[in-house]
């Protein structure tokens, strides 16, 4: 009885391992004159490895990358995304610089108008206003 249970468990283990081995991709390539097999492609590039079907014992050769459309690597894609993001940021910076320039011109115009107004005002603090508006003109117009 004990032997029957042990045989059954061994058969189940063997059967399940054969089923799972047949379900996975196995890659094959030549290395130092011998065939090498692995569940990951050679140097992690499937183009350099043949695919081996465990169930049918057949090998399908690696598909060469087409010369017309080379595949972009993850690094190339990331660099392209970064370049696009940098272009967007540069455009935003240009818009902000334009807005700052316009605001500076408006502030200069306002400071000059205030300075002209200070010349014609009749107030006790006229000299203080003229001094203050001269500083504003120097700040915003230079």
C-alpha positions as CSV (number, residue, x, y, z in Angstrom):
1,X,0.0,0.0,0.0
2,X,2.8,2.4,0.9
3,X,4.6,1.6,-2.3
4,X,1.5,2.3,-4.4
5,X,1.2,5.8,-2.8
6,X,4.9,6.5,-3.3
7,X,4.7,5.4,-7.0
8,X,1.6,7.5,-7.5
9,X,3.3,10.6,-6.0
10,X,6.4,10.1,-8.1
11,X,4.3,9.7,-11.3
12,X,2.4,12.9,-10.5
13,X,5.6,14.8,-9.8
14,X,7.2,13.6,-13.1
15,X,4.0,14.3,-15.1
16,X,3.7,17.8,-13.7
17,X,7.4,18.6,-14.4
18,X,7.1,17.4,-18.0
19,X,4.0,19.6,-18.5
20,X,5.6,22.7,-17.1
21,X,8.8,22.1,-19.0
22,X,6.8,21.8,-22.2
23,X,5.0,25.1,-21.5
24,X,8.1,27.2,-21.2
25,X,10.3,28.6,-23.9
26,X,13.8,27.2,-24.1
27,X,16.5,29.2,-25.9
28,X,19.5,27.6,-27.6
29,X,22.8,29.1,-28.9
30,X,26.3,28.0,-29.8
31,X,28.9,28.8,-27.1
32,X,32.5,27.6,-27.5
33,X,31.5,24.9,-30.0
34,X,28.8,23.4,-27.8
35,X,25.0,24.1,-27.7
36,X,23.9,26.0,-24.7
37,X,20.3,25.9,-23.4
38,X,18.5,28.3,-21.1
39,X,15.1,29.7,-20.2
40,X,16.5,33.2,-20.9
41,X,18.0,34.2,-24.3
42,X,21.7,34.6,-24.8
43,X,22.7,38.0,-23.4
44,X,19.0,38.7,-22.9
45,X,18.6,39.3,-26.7
46,X,16.2,36.8,-28.4
47,X,17.8,37.7,-31.8
48,X,21.0,35.9,-30.8
49,X,19.2,32.7,-29.6
50,X,17.2,30.0,-31.3
51,X,13.9,28.9,-29.7
52,X,13.8,25.2,-28.8
53,X,10.4,23.6,-28.4
54,X,10.6,20.9,-25.7
55,X,7.5,19.0,-26.7
56,X,8.2,18.6,-30.4
57,X,12.0,18.7,-30.0
58,X,12.2,21.3,-32.8
59,X,14.3,24.4,-33.1
60,X,13.1,27.6,-34.7
61,X,16.0,29.9,-35.7
62,X,16.3,33.4,-34.4
63,X,14.6,36.1,-36.4
64,X,17.1,38.7,-37.6
65,X,16.2,42.2,-36.9
66,X,15.0,43.9,-40.0
67,X,17.4,46.5,-41.3
68,X,14.6,48.9,-42.3
69,X,13.2,49.2,-38.8
70,X,15.7,48.6,-36.0
71,X,14.1,48.1,-32.6
72,X,14.5,50.8,-30.1
73,X,16.0,49.7,-26.8
74,X,14.5,50.8,-23.5
75,X,17.3,53.2,-23.0
76,X,16.7,54.8,-26.4
77,X,13.0,55.1,-25.7
78,X,13.8,56.7,-22.4
79,X,16.3,59.1,-23.9
80,X,13.7,60.1,-26.6
81,X,11.1,60.7,-23.9
82,X,13.6,62.8,-21.9
83,X,14.5,64.9,-25.1
84,X,10.8,65.5,-25.7
85,X,10.2,66.5,-22.1
86,X,13.2,68.9,-22.3
87,X,11.8,70.5,-25.5
88,X,8.5,71.1,-23.7
89,X,10.3,72.6,-20.7
90,X,12.4,74.9,-23.0
91,X,9.2,76.1,-24.7
92,X,7.6,76.8,-21.3
93,X,10.8,78.7,-20.2
94,X,10.7,80.8,-23.4
95,X,7.0,81.7,-22.7
96,X,7.8,82.6,-19.1
97,X,10.8,84.7,-20.2
98,X,8.5,86.6,-22.6
99,X,6.0,87.1,-19.9
100,X,8.7,88.4,-17.5
101,X,10.0,90.8,-20.2
102,X,6.5,92.1,-20.8
103,X,5.9,92.6,-17.1
104,X,9.2,94.3,-16.7
105,X,8.4,96.7,-19.5
106,X,5.0,97.5,-17.9
107,X,6.7,98.0,-14.6
108,X,9.2,100.4,-16.2
109,X,6.4,102.3,-17.9
110,X,4.5,102.6,-14.6
111,X,7.7,103.8,-12.8
112,X,8.3,106.5,-15.4
113,X,4.7,107.7,-15.1
114,X,5.0,107.8,-11.4
115,X,8.2,109.8,-11.6
116,X,6.5,112.3,-14.0
117,X,3.6,112.6,-11.6
118,X,6.0,113.2,-8.7
119,X,7.4,116.2,-10.5
120,X,4.0,117.9,-10.7
121,X,2.7,117.0,-7.3
122,X,2.4,119.5,-4.6
123,X,3.0,117.6,-1.4
124,X,5.2,117.9,1.6
125,X,6.9,114.6,0.8
126,X,7.6,115.4,-2.8
127,X,11.4,114.9,-2.5
128,X,10.9,111.5,-0.9
129,X,8.5,110.5,-3.7
130,X,10.9,111.7,-6.4
131,X,13.7,109.7,-4.7
132,X,11.6,106.6,-4.4
133,X,10.3,106.8,-8.1
134,X,13.9,107.3,-9.3
135,X,14.9,104.1,-7.6
136,X,11.9,102.3,-9.2
137,X,13.0,103.6,-12.6
138,X,16.6,102.4,-12.0
139,X,15.3,99.0,-10.8
140,X,12.8,98.3,-13.6
141,X,14.2,100.2,-16.6
142,X,17.8,99.2,-16.5
